[in-house]
Amino acid sequence: MTAKEILHKLILGFDPYLSTGVPEVYWGLAITLTREIYGPEGVELLESAHHTYDSSVEAASECIVHSIESLSKWEDKEFETCTEELIAALEKL
């Protein structure tokens, strides 16, 4: 499996409809791989779709998780999350 294939699998895993988000370690790996494969423009694109939220199960702990929002944001008042859209945009760089 190539670094690009690994990155694309990571990005697919950032879909909030498939998971509750990923921890910082995976987000950091995605940033590193994106920088190596697509350069600073790719990192900027990845960060433009980045969404974080607190996933802690109790008030005493904090667990920030990361996911991807749609690049097209709100359309017809329907929120669409498309990790595939992000991968396609990265491939165009």
Rosetta constraint file for C-alpha pairs under 8 A:
AtomPair CA 1 CA 5 HARMONIC 6.12 0.50
AtomPair CA 1 CA 6 HARMONIC 6.73 0.50
AtomPair CA 2 CA 6 HARMONIC 6.30 0.50
AtomPair CA 3 CA 7 HARMONIC 6.14 0.50
AtomPair CA 3 CA 33 HARMONIC 7.01 0.50
AtomPair CA 3 CA 37 HARMONIC 7.85 0.50
AtomPair CA 4 CA 8 HARMONIC 6.19 0.50
AtomPair CA 4 CA 33 HARMONIC 7.62 0.50
AtomPair CA 4 CA 37 HARMONIC 6.82 0.50
AtomPair CA 5 CA 9 HARMONIC 6.23 0.50
AtomPair CA 6 CA 10 HARMONIC 6.23 0.50
AtomPair CA 7 CA 11 HARMONIC 6.19 0.50
AtomPair CA 7 CA 30 HARMONIC 6.10 0.50
AtomPair CA 7 CA 33 HARMONIC 6.31 0.50
AtomPair CA 7 CA 34 HARMONIC 7.12 0.50
AtomPair CA 8 CA 12 HARMONIC 6.20 0.50
AtomPair CA 8 CA 87 HARMONIC 6.57 0.50
AtomPair CA 9 CA 13 HARMONIC 6.31 0.50
AtomPair CA 10 CA 14 HARMONIC 6.61 0.50
AtomPair CA 10 CA 26 HARMONIC 7.58 0.50
AtomPair CA 10 CA 30 HARMONIC 6.74 0.50
AtomPair CA 11 CA 15 HARMONIC 7.36 0.50
AtomPair CA 11 CA 30 HARMONIC 7.41 0.50
AtomPair CA 11 CA 68 HARMONIC 7.76 0.50
AtomPair CA 11 CA 83 HARMONIC 6.23 0.50
AtomPair CA 11 CA 87 HARMONIC 7.49 0.50
AtomPair CA 12 CA 83 HARMONIC 5.48 0.50
AtomPair CA 12 CA 84 HARMONIC 7.05 0.50
AtomPair CA 13 CA 18 HARMONIC 7.00 0.50
AtomPair CA 13 CA 19 HARMONIC 7.17 0.50
AtomPair CA 13 CA 21 HARMONIC 7.97 0.50
AtomPair CA 13 CA 22 HARMONIC 7.84 0.50
AtomPair CA 14 CA 18 HARMONIC 7.74 0.50
AtomPair CA 14 CA 19 HARMONIC 7.22 0.50
AtomPair CA 14 CA 21 HARMONIC 5.91 0.50
AtomPair CA 14 CA 22 HARMONIC 6.54 0.50
AtomPair CA 14 CA 66 HARMONIC 6.90 0.50
AtomPair CA 14 CA 67 HARMONIC 4.46 0.50
AtomPair CA 14 CA 68 HARMONIC 5.53 0.50
AtomPair CA 14 CA 83 HARMONIC 7.28 0.50
AtomPair CA 15 CA 19 HARMONIC 6.54 0.50
AtomPair CA 15 CA 21 HARMONIC 7.30 0.50
AtomPair CA 15 CA 67 HARMONIC 5.91 0.50
AtomPair CA 15 CA 68 HARMONIC 5.78 0.50
AtomPair CA 15 CA 69 HARMONIC 7.73 0.50
AtomPair CA 15 CA 81 HARMONIC 6.89 0.50
AtomPair CA 15 CA 82 HARMONIC 7.31 0.50
AtomPair CA 15 CA 83 HARMONIC 6.10 0.50
AtomPair CA 16 CA 20 HARMONIC 5.55 0.50
AtomPair CA 16 CA 21 HARMONIC 5.79 0.50
AtomPair CA 16 CA 67 HARMONIC 5.76 0.50
AtomPair CA 16 CA 68 HARMONIC 6.95 0.50
AtomPair CA 16 CA 81 HARMONIC 7.72 0.50
AtomPair CA 17 CA 81 HARMONIC 7.91 0.50
AtomPair CA 20 CA 55 HARMONIC 7.76 0.50
AtomPair CA 20 CA 65 HARMONIC 7.53 0.50
AtomPair CA 20 CA 67 HARMONIC 7.89 0.50
AtomPair CA 21 CA 65 HARMONIC 5.00 0.50
AtomPair CA 21 CA 66 HARMONIC 4.92 0.50
AtomPair CA 21 CA 67 HARMONIC 4.99 0.50
AtomPair CA 22 CA 26 HARMONIC 6.34 0.50
AtomPair CA 22 CA 27 HARMONIC 6.97 0.50
AtomPair CA 22 CA 65 HARMONIC 4.99 0.50
AtomPair CA 22 CA 66 HARMONIC 5.09 0.50
AtomPair CA 22 CA 67 HARMONIC 6.65 0.50
AtomPair CA 23 CA 27 HARMONIC 6.66 0.50
AtomPair CA 23 CA 63 HARMONIC 7.65 0.50
AtomPair CA 23 CA 64 HARMONIC 6.71 0.50
AtomPair CA 23 CA 65 HARMONIC 4.86 0.50
AtomPair CA 23 CA 66 HARMONIC 6.34 0.50
AtomPair CA 24 CA 28 HARMONIC 5.99 0.50
AtomPair CA 24 CA 64 HARMONIC 7.31 0.50
AtomPair CA 24 CA 65 HARMONIC 6.62 0.50
AtomPair CA 24 CA 66 HARMONIC 7.06 0.50
AtomPair CA 25 CA 29 HARMONIC 6.30 0.50
AtomPair CA 26 CA 30 HARMONIC 6.20 0.50
AtomPair CA 27 CA 31 HARMONIC 6.30 0.50
AtomPair CA 27 CA 66 HARMONIC 6.61 0.50
AtomPair CA 28 CA 32 HARMONIC 6.23 0.50
AtomPair CA 29 CA 33 HARMONIC 6.10 0.50
AtomPair CA 30 CA 34 HARMONIC 5.89 0.50
AtomPair CA 31 CA 35 HARMONIC 6.11 0.50
AtomPair CA 31 CA 43 HARMONIC 6.23 0.50
AtomPair CA 31 CA 46 HARMONIC 7.72 0.50
AtomPair CA 32 CA 36 HARMONIC 6.29 0.50
AtomPair CA 33 CA 37 HARMONIC 6.03 0.50
AtomPair CA 34 CA 38 HARMONIC 5.38 0.50
AtomPair CA 34 CA 39 HARMONIC 6.55 0.50
AtomPair CA 34 CA 42 HARMONIC 5.94 0.50
AtomPair CA 34 CA 43 HARMONIC 5.82 0.50
AtomPair CA 34 CA 46 HARMONIC 7.90 0.50
AtomPair CA 35 CA 39 HARMONIC 4.30 0.50
AtomPair CA 35 CA 40 HARMONIC 5.75 0.50
AtomPair CA 35 CA 42 HARMONIC 6.52 0.50
AtomPair CA 35 CA 43 HARMONIC 5.79 0.50
AtomPair CA 38 CA 42 HARMONIC 4.81 0.50
AtomPair CA 38 CA 43 HARMONIC 7.40 0.50
AtomPair CA 38 CA 90 HARMONIC 7.00 0.50
AtomPair CA 38 CA 93 HARMONIC 6.81 0.50
AtomPair CA 39 CA 43 HARMONIC 6.63 0.50
AtomPair CA 40 CA 44 HARMONIC 6.19 0.50
AtomPair CA 41 CA 45 HARMONIC 6.25 0.50
AtomPair CA 41 CA 93 HARMONIC 7.61 0.50
AtomPair CA 42 CA 46 HARMONIC 6.11 0.50
AtomPair CA 42 CA 90 HARMONIC 6.00 0.50
AtomPair CA 42 CA 93 HARMONIC 7.24 0.50
AtomPair CA 43 CA 47 HARMONIC 6.03 0.50
AtomPair CA 44 CA 48 HARMONIC 6.11 0.50
AtomPair CA 45 CA 49 HARMONIC 6.81 0.50
AtomPair CA 45 CA 86 HARMONIC 7.83 0.50
AtomPair CA 45 CA 90 HARMONIC 7.38 0.50
AtomPair CA 46 CA 50 HARMONIC 6.38 0.50
AtomPair CA 46 CA 86 HARMONIC 7.32 0.50
AtomPair CA 48 CA 71 HARMONIC 7.47 0.50
AtomPair CA 49 CA 68 HARMONIC 5.28 0.50
AtomPair CA 49 CA 69 HARMONIC 4.99 0.50
AtomPair CA 49 CA 70 HARMONIC 6.28 0.50
AtomPair CA 49 CA 71 HARMONIC 5.78 0.50
AtomPair CA 49 CA 86 HARMONIC 7.80 0.50
AtomPair CA 50 CA 66 HARMONIC 6.99 0.50
AtomPair CA 50 CA 67 HARMONIC 6.08 0.50
AtomPair CA 50 CA 68 HARMONIC 4.93 0.50
AtomPair CA 50 CA 69 HARMONIC 6.25 0.50
AtomPair CA 51 CA 66 HARMONIC 5.78 0.50
AtomPair CA 51 CA 67 HARMONIC 5.23 0.50
AtomPair CA 51 CA 68 HARMONIC 5.66 0.50
AtomPair CA 51 CA 69 HARMONIC 6.26 0.50
AtomPair CA 52 CA 64 HARMONIC 6.43 0.50
AtomPair CA 52 CA 65 HARMONIC 5.59 0.50
AtomPair CA 52 CA 66 HARMONIC 4.63 0.50
AtomPair CA 52 CA 67 HARMONIC 6.33 0.50
AtomPair CA 53 CA 64 HARMONIC 5.54 0.50
AtomPair CA 53 CA 65 HARMONIC 5.70 0.50
AtomPair CA 53 CA 66 HARMONIC 6.87 0.50
AtomPair CA 54 CA 62 HARMONIC 6.47 0.50
AtomPair CA 54 CA 63 HARMONIC 5.54 0.50
AtomPair CA 54 CA 64 HARMONIC 4.53 0.50
AtomPair CA 54 CA 65 HARMONIC 6.35 0.50
AtomPair CA 55 CA 62 HARMONIC 7.23 0.50
AtomPair CA 55 CA 63 HARMONIC 5.32 0.50
AtomPair CA 55 CA 64 HARMONIC 5.91 0.50
AtomPair CA 55 CA 65 HARMONIC 6.32 0.50
AtomPair CA 56 CA 61 HARMONIC 5.96 0.50
AtomPair CA 56 CA 62 HARMONIC 5.18 0.50
AtomPair CA 56 CA 63 HARMONIC 4.91 0.50
AtomPair CA 56 CA 64 HARMONIC 7.49 0.50
AtomPair CA 57 CA 61 HARMONIC 7.48 0.50
AtomPair CA 58 CA 62 HARMONIC 7.99 0.50
AtomPair CA 68 CA 81 HARMONIC 7.15 0.50
AtomPair CA 68 CA 82 HARMONIC 7.78 0.50
AtomPair CA 68 CA 83 HARMONIC 6.63 0.50
AtomPair CA 69 CA 73 HARMONIC 7.03 0.50
AtomPair CA 69 CA 80 HARMONIC 7.67 0.50
AtomPair CA 69 CA 81 HARMONIC 5.25 0.50
AtomPair CA 69 CA 82 HARMONIC 7.01 0.50
AtomPair CA 69 CA 83 HARMONIC 7.74 0.50
AtomPair CA 70 CA 79 HARMONIC 7.72 0.50
AtomPair CA 70 CA 80 HARMONIC 5.77 0.50
AtomPair CA 70 CA 81 HARMONIC 4.34 0.50
AtomPair CA 70 CA 82 HARMONIC 5.13 0.50
AtomPair CA 70 CA 83 HARMONIC 7.16 0.50
AtomPair CA 70 CA 85 HARMONIC 7.43 0.50
AtomPair CA 70 CA 86 HARMONIC 7.69 0.50
AtomPair CA 71 CA 81 HARMONIC 7.99 0.50
AtomPair CA 71 CA 82 HARMONIC 7.53 0.50
AtomPair CA 71 CA 85 HARMONIC 7.21 0.50
AtomPair CA 71 CA 86 HARMONIC 6.89 0.50
AtomPair CA 72 CA 80 HARMONIC 7.84 0.50
AtomPair CA 73 CA 79 HARMONIC 6.46 0.50
AtomPair CA 73 CA 80 HARMONIC 6.80 0.50
AtomPair CA 73 CA 81 HARMONIC 7.93 0.50
AtomPair CA 74 CA 78 HARMONIC 5.84 0.50
AtomPair CA 74 CA 79 HARMONIC 5.10 0.50
AtomPair CA 74 CA 80 HARMONIC 7.01 0.50
AtomPair CA 75 CA 79 HARMONIC 6.69 0.50
AtomPair CA 75 CA 80 HARMONIC 7.70 0.50
AtomPair CA 82 CA 86 HARMONIC 6.72 0.50
AtomPair CA 83 CA 87 HARMONIC 6.35 0.50
AtomPair CA 84 CA 88 HARMONIC 6.14 0.50
AtomPair CA 85 CA 89 HARMONIC 6.23 0.50
AtomPair CA 86 CA 90 HARMONIC 6.19 0.50
AtomPair CA 87 CA 91 HARMONIC 6.18 0.50
AtomPair CA 88 CA 92 HARMONIC 6.50 0.50
AtomPair CA 89 CA 93 HARMONIC 7.00 0.50
